[in-house]
Amino acid sequence: MGGRSPPSAANSKTISLGEAESGRSGEREKRRSGEWEFSASPLPSFPRSAFCFMRTLVATFAYNEGEKIRRTIARHPKDRAYDLLVMDDGSTDGALDDLPSEDVMVLRNSENQGIGAAMKQVFEFALKHEYDILVIQAGNDKDDPLEIPRLLAPILANKADFVQGSRFLPGGGYGNIPGYRVLATRFIHPFLFSLAVGKRITESTNGFRAFRTLILRDPGINWHQSWLDKYELEPYLLYRTIQLGYRHCEVPVTKIYPPHKLGYTKMKPITGWWSILRPIFYLWLGLKK
């Protein structure tokens, strides 16, 4: 950040990455042309000095993502005011080996532990190295790193503690998502979530978000619980943050799923959806804290 070397950690190493693949320019043109459901919303601009007193870590996650994780890393600007960390949760595809040119930190698990367990390791890393802001981004090339300033702006302006990216706000967008998944993520889950927290939420399943790490130090947010090791952690964190009165807002983002041949999600239809639904019911009914 701001010219500082990335922190070192016992189980991390620095790797590099070169220029983005030439094919990315064509994809950006498709996004702009409206081939996907996407209406452009201006990105906020703020001086690099805004980061001077708020160290920011952007973390992305990989489990056998293949070329998608390489594209995700490549799309980050070379001249960025944040540190970039890849959490490799037991990948065996070699996609993160021999990456050329720009500094990126990598944490590796020898075996797959689940997205929630991997995210907990990132939380520990962010706290240990005293980052002020943590941004979570998918490692399967669905989220646009160029929209990170939009997530950070309310926090840097001291107007929010937790900023949730929403593809369903004006200015946001999505593409290549099956109809049943749109129904679940746009209507069913947000409706139940809003009902439970007493506040209208347009997006409750999108992991693209930014928040102050002080939230992770709150004893009322017990993210260490073992039942949060899979998909439960992300909705749990959003729920408890709102429930405890932290300043929360949503900003428009895009989420473009890859072609189906690349695999648009690793979530299993029944067990995966129960994982993201049960934090709502457990917390709403007081069965968990």
C-alpha positions as CSV (number, residue, x, y, z in Angstrom):
1,M,0.0,0.0,0.0
2,G,1.2,3.4,-0.8
3,G,4.7,2.2,-1.7
4,R,5.0,-0.1,1.4
5,S,6.2,-3.7,0.9
6,P,3.5,-6.3,1.5
7,P,3.7,-7.9,5.0
8,S,5.4,-11.3,5.2
9,A,3.8,-14.2,6.9
10,A,5.0,-17.7,7.8
11,N,2.6,-19.4,5.4
12,S,2.7,-16.8,2.6
13,K,5.0,-15.9,-0.3
14,T,5.3,-13.2,-2.8
15,I,4.6,-14.0,-6.4
16,S,4.3,-11.9,-9.5
17,L,1.9,-11.4,-12.4
18,G,2.4,-9.7,-15.8
19,E,0.2,-7.8,-18.1
20,A,-3.5,-9.0,-18.5
21,E,-4.2,-11.3,-21.4
22,S,-5.0,-9.6,-24.6
23,G,-8.5,-11.2,-24.6
24,R,-9.6,-9.0,-21.7
25,S,-9.9,-5.9,-23.9
26,G,-12.6,-7.6,-26.0
27,E,-14.5,-8.7,-22.9
28,R,-14.5,-5.1,-21.5
29,E,-15.9,-4.0,-24.8
30,K,-18.7,-6.5,-24.5
31,R,-19.5,-5.3,-21.0
32,R,-19.7,-1.7,-22.2
33,S,-21.8,-2.6,-25.3
34,G,-24.6,-3.9,-23.2
35,E,-24.3,-7.6,-24.3
36,W,-24.8,-8.4,-20.6
37,E,-27.4,-6.8,-18.3
38,F,-25.3,-3.9,-17.1
39,S,-25.9,-0.2,-16.9
40,A,-22.7,1.8,-16.2
41,S,-22.5,3.7,-13.0
42,P,-19.6,6.3,-12.6
43,L,-16.8,5.1,-10.3
44,P,-15.9,7.5,-7.5
45,S,-12.5,9.1,-7.5
46,F,-10.5,10.1,-4.5
47,P,-6.9,11.0,-4.0
48,R,-4.3,8.3,-3.3
49,S,-3.6,10.2,0.0
50,A,-7.0,9.0,1.2
51,F,-5.4,5.6,1.9
52,C,-2.5,7.0,3.9
53,F,-4.1,6.3,7.3
54,M,-6.3,3.4,6.2
55,R,-4.4,0.3,5.2
56,T,-6.4,-1.7,2.8
57,L,-6.2,-5.4,1.9
58,V,-8.1,-7.0,-1.0
59,A,-8.4,-10.7,-0.7
60,T,-9.5,-13.1,-3.4
61,F,-10.1,-16.9,-3.0
62,A,-9.2,-19.9,-5.2
63,Y,-10.0,-23.6,-5.2
64,N,-9.1,-25.1,-8.6
65,E,-10.3,-22.0,-10.5
66,G,-7.8,-22.6,-13.3
67,E,-7.6,-19.7,-15.8
68,K,-10.3,-17.7,-13.9
69,I,-8.0,-16.9,-10.9
70,R,-5.2,-15.8,-13.2
71,R,-7.6,-13.4,-15.0
72,T,-8.9,-12.2,-11.7
73,I,-5.4,-11.2,-10.5
74,A,-4.5,-9.8,-13.9
75,R,-7.4,-7.4,-13.9
76,H,-6.1,-5.5,-10.8
77,P,-4.3,-2.2,-11.7
78,K,-0.6,-2.3,-11.4
79,D,-0.5,1.0,-9.7
80,R,-2.9,0.3,-6.8
81,A,-3.2,1.7,-3.3
82,Y,-4.0,-1.6,-1.6
83,D,-2.3,-4.9,-1.0
84,L,-3.6,-8.0,-2.8
85,L,-3.8,-11.4,-1.2
86,V,-4.9,-14.7,-2.8
87,M,-6.1,-17.4,-0.4
88,D,-5.5,-20.7,-2.1
89,D,-7.8,-23.3,-0.4
90,G,-6.1,-26.5,-1.4
91,S,-6.0,-26.1,-5.2
92,T,-4.4,-28.9,-7.1
93,D,-4.6,-27.5,-10.6
94,G,-1.3,-25.5,-10.5
95,A,-3.0,-22.3,-11.7
96,L,-1.1,-20.2,-9.1
97,D,2.3,-21.7,-10.0
98,D,4.9,-19.7,-12.0
99,L,3.0,-16.4,-12.2
100,P,5.0,-13.7,-13.9
101,S,5.6,-9.9,-12.9
102,E,3.6,-8.0,-10.1
103,D,3.6,-8.5,-6.3
104,V,0.8,-10.6,-4.9
105,M,0.7,-12.4,-1.6
106,V,-0.5,-16.0,-1.4
107,L,-1.7,-18.0,1.5
108,R,-2.0,-21.8,0.9
109,N,-3.9,-24.6,2.5
110,S,-2.6,-28.1,1.8
111,E,-6.2,-29.4,1.7
112,N,-9.5,-27.7,0.9
113,Q,-11.2,-26.5,4.0
114,G,-14.2,-24.6,2.7
115,I,-14.8,-20.9,1.8
116,G,-15.7,-19.9,5.3
117,A,-12.7,-21.6,6.9
118,A,-10.4,-19.9,4.2
119,M,-12.0,-16.6,4.9
120,K,-11.4,-16.9,8.6
121,Q,-7.7,-17.3,7.8
122,V,-7.8,-14.1,5.8
123,F,-9.5,-12.3,8.7
124,E,-6.7,-13.5,11.0
125,F,-4.1,-12.3,8.5
126,A,-5.8,-8.9,8.2
127,L,-5.9,-8.4,11.9
128,K,-2.4,-9.7,12.5
129,H,-1.0,-7.2,10.0
130,E,-3.1,-4.3,11.2
131,Y,-5.1,-3.6,8.1
132,D,-7.9,-1.1,8.5
133,I,-10.1,-2.2,5.6
134,L,-10.7,-5.6,4.1
135,V,-12.2,-6.1,0.6
136,I,-13.5,-9.5,-0.3
137,Q,-13.6,-10.5,-4.0
138,A,-14.4,-13.7,-5.8
139,G,-11.5,-15.5,-7.4
140,N,-13.5,-16.9,-10.3
141,D,-13.5,-13.7,-12.4
142,K,-17.1,-12.7,-11.6
143,D,-16.2,-9.4,-9.8
144,D,-14.6,-6.4,-11.4
145,P,-11.5,-5.1,-9.5
146,L,-12.0,-1.7,-11.1
147,E,-15.2,-1.3,-9.0
148,I,-13.2,-1.6,-5.7
149,P,-13.0,2.2,-5.3
150,R,-16.9,2.2,-5.3
151,L,-16.8,-0.2,-2.3
152,L,-14.2,1.8,-0.5
153,A,-15.6,5.3,-1.0
154,P,-18.2,5.3,1.8
155,I,-15.6,4.0,4.3
156,L,-12.9,6.4,3.3
157,A,-15.5,9.2,3.6
158,N,-16.4,7.9,7.1
159,K,-20.0,7.3,6.1
160,A,-20.0,3.5,6.5
161,D,-18.4,0.6,8.3
162,F,-19.6,-2.1,6.0
163,V,-20.3,-1.7,2.3
164,Q,-22.1,-4.4,0.4
165,G,-21.9,-4.7,-3.3
166,S,-25.3,-5.1,-5.0
167,R,-25.8,-6.1,-8.6
168,F,-29.5,-5.3,-8.3
169,L,-29.1,-1.5,-7.6
170,P,-29.4,1.0,-10.4
171,G,-26.0,1.1,-12.0
172,G,-25.2,-2.5,-11.1
173,G,-25.6,-5.5,-13.3
174,Y,-25.2,-9.2,-13.9
175,G,-24.9,-11.7,-16.7
176,N,-24.8,-15.4,-17.6
177,I,-26.8,-16.3,-14.5
178,P,-29.4,-19.0,-14.7
179,G,-33.0,-17.9,-14.1
180,Y,-33.6,-19.9,-11.0
181,R,-30.5,-18.3,-9.5
182,V,-31.7,-14.8,-10.3
183,L,-35.0,-15.7,-8.5
184,A,-33.1,-16.9,-5.4
185,T,-30.5,-14.2,-5.2
186,R,-32.6,-11.2,-6.2
187,F,-35.9,-12.0,-4.5
188,I,-36.1,-15.0,-2.1
189,H,-32.9,-14.6,0.0
190,P,-33.0,-10.8,0.2
191,F,-36.7,-10.9,1.2
192,L,-36.0,-13.3,4.0
193,F,-32.9,-11.4,5.1
194,S,-34.6,-8.0,5.0
195,L,-37.5,-9.4,7.1
196,A,-35.1,-10.8,9.7
197,V,-32.9,-7.7,10.1
198,G,-35.7,-5.2,9.8
199,K,-34.0,-3.3,7.0
200,R,-34.5,-3.4,3.2
201,I,-31.6,-5.2,1.6
202,T,-31.3,-5.6,-2.2
203,E,-28.3,-8.0,-2.0
204,S,-27.5,-10.6,0.7
205,T,-25.6,-13.3,-1.1
206,N,-22.9,-11.3,-3.0
207,G,-19.5,-11.8,-1.4
208,F,-18.1,-8.6,-3.1
209,R,-17.9,-6.2,-0.2
210,A,-15.6,-4.0,1.9
211,F,-15.6,-3.4,5.7
212,R,-13.6,-2.0,8.5
213,T,-11.6,-4.7,10.3
214,L,-12.7,-3.3,13.7
215,I,-15.9,-5.3,13.0
216,L,-13.9,-8.5,13.3
217,R,-12.7,-7.5,16.8
218,D,-16.2,-7.1,18.1
219,P,-16.9,-10.0,20.6
220,G,-20.6,-9.8,19.5
221,I,-19.5,-11.1,16.0
222,N,-18.3,-14.6,16.7
223,W,-16.9,-15.5,13.3
224,H,-14.7,-18.2,14.8
225,Q,-17.7,-20.6,15.2
226,S,-17.2,-23.9,13.5
227,W,-20.6,-23.9,11.8
228,L,-19.5,-21.0,9.7
229,D,-16.8,-22.9,7.8
230,K,-18.7,-23.2,4.4
231,Y,-21.0,-20.6,2.8
232,E,-22.6,-19.5,6.1
233,L,-19.9,-17.0,7.1
234,E,-20.7,-14.3,4.5
235,P,-24.4,-13.9,5.3
236,Y,-23.6,-14.3,9.0
237,L,-21.2,-11.4,9.0
238,L,-23.6,-9.1,7.1
239,Y,-26.5,-10.0,9.4
240,R,-24.6,-9.4,12.7
241,T,-23.1,-6.2,11.4
242,I,-26.5,-4.8,10.7
243,Q,-28.0,-6.3,13.9
244,L,-25.3,-4.6,16.1
245,G,-25.9,-1.2,14.5
246,Y,-22.8,-0.7,12.4
247,R,-23.2,1.7,9.5
248,H,-24.1,-0.3,6.5
249,C,-24.8,0.7,2.9
250,E,-25.0,-0.9,-0.5
251,V,-23.3,0.3,-3.7
252,P,-23.9,-0.9,-7.3
253,V,-21.5,-3.5,-8.7
254,T,-21.5,-6.0,-11.5
255,K,-21.2,-9.7,-11.3
256,I,-20.7,-11.5,-14.7
257,Y,-20.6,-15.2,-14.5
258,P,-18.2,-17.1,-16.8
259,P,-19.5,-19.3,-19.6
260,H,-21.1,-22.5,-18.3
261,K,-18.3,-24.6,-19.7
262,L,-15.9,-22.9,-17.2
263,G,-18.3,-23.7,-14.3
264,Y,-20.3,-20.7,-13.0
265,T,-20.4,-21.9,-9.4
266,K,-19.1,-24.6,-7.0
267,M,-22.2,-24.4,-4.8
268,K,-24.3,-27.5,-4.7
269,P,-28.0,-26.9,-5.2
270,I,-29.4,-28.2,-1.9
271,T,-26.6,-28.2,0.6
272,G,-25.1,-24.9,-0.7
273,W,-28.4,-23.1,-0.5
274,W,-29.1,-24.4,3.0
275,S,-25.7,-23.0,4.0
276,I,-26.6,-19.5,3.0
277,L,-30.1,-19.7,4.3
278,R,-29.5,-21.1,7.8
279,P,-27.7,-18.1,9.2
280,I,-30.9,-16.1,8.7
281,F,-33.0,-18.7,10.6
282,Y,-30.5,-19.4,13.3
283,L,-29.9,-15.8,14.1
284,W,-33.6,-14.7,13.6
285,L,-34.8,-17.4,16.0
286,G,-31.9,-16.9,18.5
287,L,-30.5,-20.4,18.0
288,K,-27.0,-19.0,17.3
289,K,-25.2,-15.7,18.0
